[in-house]
Amino acid sequence: MHYLYGFKKDDVRRLVATFDSDQQLSAYVRWATLEDHGGGAGKFEQGSALASCRRWEKSAQPLTEDDPATVPHNPSPSML
């Protein structure tokens, strides 16, 4: 499983979605990114898992104690 984390204004890492593959995660982030400010920072599509986040990061391992069952798995633009 691959984990997508978002950072809001408080700069706390939060799990926002999980994906079966790194390719799915990367494609989703490309779609969700409206403005790329580098280093994972940017503006993101409203309705996406990254909405209201300032930046993102990914990992193949869990980085927080967040429960993956509480976030979308393999979200896609068609889920909006």
N, C-alpha and C positions, 0 to 999 in steps of 0.2 A: 504494500500500500504506500502511496505517496501523499504527503501532507502539505497543504497550503495554509500558510499563516498570514494574518493581516495585523498591521499595527495601526491603531487609531491615534488620536491626539495625545492620549496618555502614554503612548509608546510602549504599551504592554503587548507582548506577543499573544495572539489568540488563534486557535485553530478555526478556520472558516470553511474548509472543504477538504475532502479526501478524493483520491483518484486511483484507478487501477494501474495507471502507467505514468511515467514522467512525460511522455509525449502528450497524453490527454491533459495533464496539468498545464504544460507549457502552452498548448493551443488555447486553453481556456483563459489563461492570463493574457495572451496576445489579444484575444477577442475583448476581454474586459478592460484593457488599458486604453483610455482615451488620450492621455498625455503621458509620455514616458519622460521622467525627470532623471533617469539613471539610478543605478543601484537599487532597483526595485521600487523606487518612489514614483509617484504619479497621481493622476486622476483616473478614477475607474467608473465604469458603466453603472448607473443606478440600476438596482435590481440584481446586480451580480453579487457573488459572495464577498467581493472586495469593496463594495459600496461603503462609503464613509471611512475607508482606510486611507492612510497616508502612504504606506508602502507595504510590500509583501516579501515573503521568503518561502522557500520550499525545502523539504527534507524527505529522505527515504525512511527516517526514523522519527518517532514522536519526540517533540521538543518540550512539550508541556504535559500537564496532567489532564488536559481537556479530553472529554469522552468523544471519540470519533462518531459514535452513534447519534450524537446530537447535532451534527452538521451535515450538509448535503454531500452525497457520494456521487461522483461523476456528474456534477451539474453541467448543464449545457445551455446555450442561449435559448433553445426552444423551451426550456423550463420556466422562462420569465412570464 
